[in-house]
Amino acid sequence: MTDTSGARPEYPPASRRTRFAEERTVLAWWRTGMAAAAVALAIGGLLPKLGDLPKDRFVALGIGYGILSLIFIIGGATREMASRRALEQNSHADLSQWLVIAVALYMSVLVILTVIALV
């Protein structure tokens, strides 16, 4: 049975396990950001030097992956602050659906452009 009153559900106080899980989550965001930065360097800097490839195209892709890296690093920090605030208030911080869709679309475009550039 679901609550249709519109009242916010009560959450128990955050345990140490919950706080450690929140810390692991922000580290995962940051690891993903660092991986995207490595891809940016590889595509934008290394790949054009290894083959006879048009440099401008791959530099642009590298910049795109660099921006993705910043999205994950800054987004992870922002998410950590929202989660920490929610845990202190015995609440929950939802991840914005529009943000999930926007990042998924951005990543999809980057992957498609990368495949096209390599063909």
Secondary structure, DSSP 8 states (H G I E B T S, - for coil): ----S----------HHHHHHHHHHHHHHHHHHHHHHHHHHIIIIIHHHHTT--HHHHHHHHHHHHHHHHHHHHHHHHHHHHHHHHHHTT------HHHHHHHHHHHHHHHHHHHHHH-
